[in-house]
Amino acid sequence: MSSTERADDGLAEFGYTQSLDRSIGKFASFAAGVSYISILTGTFQLFYFGFGLGGPTYWWSWPMVFVGQLMVALCFAELAARYPVAGSVYNWSKRLGGPTVSWLAGWMMFTASVVTLAAVVLAYQVTLPQIWSGFQLVGDGTGASFGLSAVIWGTILVVFTTLVNAFGVRLMARINSTGVFIELIAACLLVIVLAVNIVHPPSVIVDTTGYGDGPGGYFGAFLVAAIASAYVMYGFDTASSLGEETVDPRRTGPPAILRAVIASFVIGGLILLFGILAAPNLADPELGKPSGGLQLIVLQALGGPLGKVFLVCIVVAITVCALAVHTAGIRLMFAMARDNALPGGARLARIDPVRKTPVVPAVVIGVVAILILAVNIGTPEIFTAVTSVAVIMIYVAYLLVTVPMLIKRFRGEWPGKDAPKGYFSLGAWGLPVNIIAVLWGAFMALDLAWPRTDVYGDFPWIAFVFIGSVAAVGLAWFVLRGRHSLGVVPEHMARNLDLEEAP
């Protein structure tokens, strides 16, 4: 291995030169995955949905989703050790499935990331007014005023994440790591104080009384409620998406991915469980509404002052979650642009010489996210439906990695003789884990996309229409124009690559 490869952690092997600031350590890498999953943001933003449809028994969807996503994370950990390159999903699928598959995976993941950013920042409106009524910027928080205030707060947060990401990865990592540290401490303390305030026996989480009267009985209701858990536990690949900015990424990335998933499962699962058991009144209809949910349980069970302290910590969690989602979207856009796989690739892939970060993607994603937010003002139902579809697109993007990986395993081409030695590997467990990951991903994508009025309101088929349209438009551009100009832009091409590969 040449000195250049050692300095770049083998980046020249993939045809690129080191251009990003390699300064992220082990905790910051772990924090990137945790903040994207965001235990507090996801559990508090979506508890009302799962509980409202499935009641206390919906809690079992949390371990169910964890097991499935852990299989995906194990596959990703193996890939992170082998391909520590920016825009993880895009670059992984490029090595596994070829240019068309990788472009579609990147396109799906990128589109979903921008919509997800717009969705995450709306969580400010769910939490801030419960801390202080003055945070309700417009009206009384009902009807149109709720949506308008949410858009204003969301825009403020998107501007913040844009500025931080444009300034540089070091500032982003410091803010993100600090926020995750606060989130983890607050989450652990919340588990303790909720446990102290338990008023119900554990048997309530197997009580389905009053739920599941529709088609499919309680199982049908549970599958819908499980969407609340599926919406939370993804984004762990962010730890590897920052691979080119991570010190010793082949060793740092895999454990960071797995620790992020496991920590989120344990702490998030305990918050949901003890929150249900500590709820003063499980029959309260407000628990199934956005204005109530887990926030209401915390305020009721812990009292106003202490409950509001934890709500402040949730605001911190929402902030770093939005920051991580924005950061991941930037790295994905940069990775695709660097291969000239997007219009204006050279400009999008340009690195600021001082900040050592791609500034243009940060601004573009921020502007598009704000434009998407504007939809929420007059037609929040459409926005909610499209947000749900964005999660499906992420599951589809994951499938575009795990399916080609499984095909290579069946052909005996994975891990292959050129696999780096001494790094994370599933060994003999690779095939069964990969099979489960594919089956799980397909099952959840279908469950999420199934036309249900509980999820999509008056637009039950929007998942198939939206994803089909995004895929068709994207592939049409790629087939007609994009694939003809693929190639690393000169600014990022590995220097003297031919000499380094010479015997």
N, C-alpha and C positions, 0 to 999 in steps of 0.2 A: 504493500500500500504506500503511495507517495505521500510526501509531506502535505501536499495540497489536499489530498483526500482526507488525511487525518484532521486538518484544520476545518474542512467542510463537512466532516462526518460522512464522507462518501458521497457528497452531493454531485460531484463530477461524474459519478457512475450513472446518474440519471440524465446527464447532459446539461446540467445547470452550474452556474457559478454562484458562490455565496454572496448575496447582496443584502439580505436582511440582518438585523442586529441579533446575534446569537447571545442572549443574556438571560434566558428564562431557566430557573432552577427547578428542583424537584417539587417543592411545594407549589410554586407558581404554575407548573404544568398540571399538577393535581387540581389546583384551584380553578383552572380553566374549564376542566370537565365538570367539576362540582357546581360551578356558578352557572353553566349552561343548563344542567339538569335543574338546579336551584330548588332545593328541598322546600324551603319556606314559600317561595313564589308559587310553585306548582301545587303544593298541598292546599295552600290558603286560597288560591285563585280558583281551583276546580273542585274543592270538597263539596260545595253546594250541588254541583252537577251530579256527582256520583251518589251522594247521600239522597238527593231528591228523587233519583230514579231507582236506586237499589236499597236504600235504607242502610242500617248498620252493617248488614252482611256484605255490602259492597267492599268492605275492608279487604276481603279475601282476594280481590282483584290485584291488590298491591303485590303480594308474594308471587302471584301467577305471572304478572308482567315482569317482575324481577327475574324469574327463572328463564323466561324466554329471552329477555334482553341481555342477560348474562352470557348466554350462548353466543349472541351476536358480538358482545364485547370481547369474548375470548378469541373469536376469529379476528377481530380488529386489533387486539393486542399482538397477535402473531404478525399481522401485516405492519403494525407500527414498528416492530423490531426489524423488519426487512426493508420497508420503504418509508423512512422518516422524512417525508416531503410535504410541503405546504399543500393545503386543499385535499386532505387525506382521502376522502371518498372518491374524488375525481382521479387522483393519481393512482390509487389502489386499483380501481376498475380498469384503468388504462393498461396496467401491467397484466391484469387477469383476463380482460375481455376484449381489448382492442379499442381503437379510437371512437367508433360509433357508440359503443356501450358506455365508455367513459364520458363522452360528451353528454349523453343523455343523463347519466348519473349526476354529473356536475350541474347540468342545467336544472334538473329537478331539485337538487339540494340547494342550489343558489336561490331559485325562485321561492322555495319554501322558507329559506332563511330570512329573506327580506320580509315576507308576510309574518313570520314568527316574531321578528323584531317589533313589527307594528302591533302584534297581539300582546306581547309581553309588557310593553310600555303602558298599555291600557290598564294594567293591574294597579297602577298608581291610584286611579279613581276608585277602585274597590276598597282600598285601604286608607288612603289619606283622610277622607272626610270622617272616618270613624275615629281618627286621632283628634281632630279638631274641625269643627263645623266650618271654620274659615277657609279650609282647603276645598270646599265646594265652591268652585270659582264662578259658576253660573247657576242661577235658580236654586231650587231646593233639592236637587239630586234625583228627581223623578222625571220620567219621560225624556223629552229631547234634551233637557238640561244635563242629564247624566252623561249622555253621549258627547255633548259639546265640551263639557268640562274634562271628560276623559281624553278627548283629542288635544285640548290645550296642554294638559299635563304630559301626555304622550309626546307631543312635539318638543316640549322643554327637555324631556329626557333624551330624545333622539339627538337633539342639538348637542347635549352634553357628551353622549357616547361618540358622536362624530368628531368633536373637538379633541377628546382624549385619544382616540385612535389615530387621528391625523398628527398628533403631537409626537407619538412614538410608542413602541411596545414596552419600554421600561416603565413609563408612567401608567400605561394600561395594566401592566402586571402588578405594580405596587397597589393601585386602587383595587384591582380585582382580588389580590391576595388578602389585603386588609379587610375587604368586604366579606370574603369567604370565611376568614377567621372569626369575624363578628357573627356571621350567620351560623357557623358551626357551634360556637359557644352559646348563642341564643337558643339554637335548636335543642342542644343538650339540656340547658336549663329549663326550656319549655317542657321537655319530656318529664323532667323531675317534678315540676310544679303541677303539671296536669295529673301525673300519677298520684300525687298527694291529695288531689281533689276529686278522685274517682268516686262516683256515686252509684254506678251500675255494675252488676256482675258481668264477667266475661261472656256469659251465655247470650247476651243481647246481640253479639255479632253472628249468631246463627239463627236469629229470629227473623223470619221473612214475612211476618204478619203485616198485611196491608199493602204489600208490594207484589208485583208480578201478576196482575190481573189480566194483562194483555196477551197477545199471541206468544206462545212459547212458555207461558207461565213464568216462574221466577227466573229460570235459566235465560229466557229472552231478555228480561229486565236486567239481569246481571251482566250480560254481554254489552248492553248499552252503557250501564254504569261503569263498566271496566274501562271505557274510553277515557274516563277521568284519570286513571292511573297510566294508561298508554300515552296520554298527552304529556306526562311529566318525565318519564324515564327514557330520555334519548338525548343526544348531543354529547355523549361521552367521548366521541371521536375528536372533539375539539382539542383535547390534550395532544393528539398527534397532528392535528391540523397546524399547530404551531411548531412542528418538528424542526423546521429550518431556523427557528429562533430559540431552540432549547439546547442546553448543554448536554452532551452525550445522549442524544434523543433515542438511540436504539435501546438503551437501558432504562431511560427515564419514562418514555412514552407508555410501554405496556403496563407497568404497575400503576401508573397514573390513571389510565383508562379503567382498570379493574377496581382500584380503590374508590374512584369516583362513583361507580355503579353500586358497589357494596355499601359504602358509607351512606349514600342516598337512600338505599333500601332500608337499612337498619334504623337510621334516625327518622326518616320520613314515615316508615311503617309504625314506629312507636308514637309519633305525634298523632297520626290518624287514629290509632287504636286508643290511646289514652284520651284523645279529644272526644271520641265517641263515648267512652265510658265516663267522662267527666261532664258531659252535657247535662245541664239541669233538667231539660225536658226534651227527650228524643222525639216527641210528637209535635214539637213546635214547627209549624210550616215555614217559618223564617229560615230554618236551617237548610232548606232546599232552594233558597233564593240568593242571587248574587249579593244583595245588600246584607245578608246574614252570614250563613255558612260557618266556617271554622273561626272566622274573626269574632262572630257573635258568641260562640262557645267560650273563647278566650276571655272576652270582656265579662261574660256572665259568671264564669267559674272562678276567675282570678280577681275580679274586681276592677273597677275603672283604671286607677293609676298604674297598677302592675300590668294589667292587660294592655294598656297603651304603650308601655315600655317595649313590650314584645312586638306590638304593631309597628313601632319605629324600626325595630330590627328587620321586620318584614320589608319595609321600604328600602332598607339597605340591600337586602337580598334581591329585590326587584331591580335595583339599580345595577348591581354587578351582573345579574342575569342578562339584562339588556346589553350591557357592555360586552359580555362574552359572546352573545348571539351576533352582535354587530362585528366583532373581531373575527369570528369564524367565517362569516359571510365575506369579509374583506379578503381573507386568505384564499378562499375558494375562487373568488373573482380574479384575484391576482394570479393564482395557479393556472387558471384557464386562459387568461389574457397572455401570460408568459409563453404559452404554446400557440399563441395567435389563434385561439379557438373562440374568440369573441370579437365582435366588431370593434375597431379601434384598439386592438390588442396592445400595440406598442405604448400607447398613451396610458391605458389602464394599468399596464405592468410597470410603469416608470416608478422608480424608487427615489424618494426625496434624499438628496445627498447628505443632508444634515440630520434629518430625523430617522433615516434608514427604515422608512415605512412607506407603503403604497398609499399616498394621500388621495388620489383621484377616486379609487374604489370606496374609500371611507365616505367621501362627499356624495358620490352617486347613490350609494345604498341609503344614506341618511335622507336624501331628497326623495327617493322613491318611497321609502317607508312613511314619510310624512304625507305624501300624496295618497298612499293607501289608507292612512288614518282618516283622511277627509271623508272617505266613504262611510265611516262610522257615524257621521253627524246625522245624515238623513235616513240611512237604511242600515241600522245595526244588525238586522237579521241576516242580510247578505254577508256582512263582514264576518259574523260568527260562523257562518257556513263555510266561507272561503278559508278562514283560519283553521277550521277542522280539516279541510282538504289539504292544507299545507303540511299537517302532521302526517297524513297519508303519503304525501310526496316524499317525506323524509324516510318513511318505512320502505317505499319503493326504491329510493336511492340506495338504501342499505341492501336491499335484495339484489340490486345491480352489482353489488360487491360480493355478497355471499354465494349467489348462484354461480357466477363464473369461477369462484374459488372452489366450489363443490365439484364443478365439471373437471377442473384440473386435478382434483384429488382422485376422481374416478378414473382419469386417464393416467394416473401415476406421475403427474407432472408437478405435484406439490408435496413437500416443500422444494424438492429438486436438489441436485448436487451442489448448486451454487448458493444455497441458503447459508447466511452468515452463521458461524458456529458460536456457541456460548451465549446466545440471546434467547428470549422467550420463544418457546415452541410447544405446541399441544401434543406433539409426538403421535402415539397410537390413538390418542383420544380425538385427534383432529377430525376424522371422518364422522363419527357419531355426533360430535358437537356441531359440526358444520351442517349436517342433515337437519338437526333440531332447529338450528338458527334459520335455515331456509323455510322449513315448515311453519315455524313460529311467525316469521315475517310475512309470509303469504296469508296465514290465518288472520293476523291482526290488520293487515291492509284491507282484506275483505270485510272484516268486522267493522272497521272504521268507515269504509266506503258504503256500506249497506244503506240503501235509501230508507231513512227513518225520519219521520216528522219531529221526533223528540230531539234530534240533533240538527237537522237541516231545515226545519220549519216548512215553509212553502216551496222549498227548492230541494226535494228529496234526491234528485238525480244529479245534483251539482257536482258531486265528487267525480263521477264518470265524465261529465261534460267538461269541467274545468281542467282536470288532469289530462283528458284526451286532447283538449285544445292546446294546452301548454306543450305537451309532447309533440303534437302534430306541427304546430308553428315552429317550434325549436328544431325539430328534425328536418323540416322542409328547408330552413335556412342552412342547416349544417350540410345537408346532402347537396343542395344546389350551389352553395358558395363556401361555407366554412371549411369543409374537409379539403378543399383545393389549396388552402393557404396555411395548413397546419405546419408547424415548425417553430422551434425555439427562437424568439426574437433575439437579434444580435446582442442586445444589452445584457441578456441573461445567459447567453451560451457559454458553456464551459470552455475555459481557455486551454489551449494545447491539449485537448482531449485525445487527439490521435497519438501524441507523444506519450501520454500517460498510459495508453492502452498497448503501446508497442512492447514486444517481448524484450 
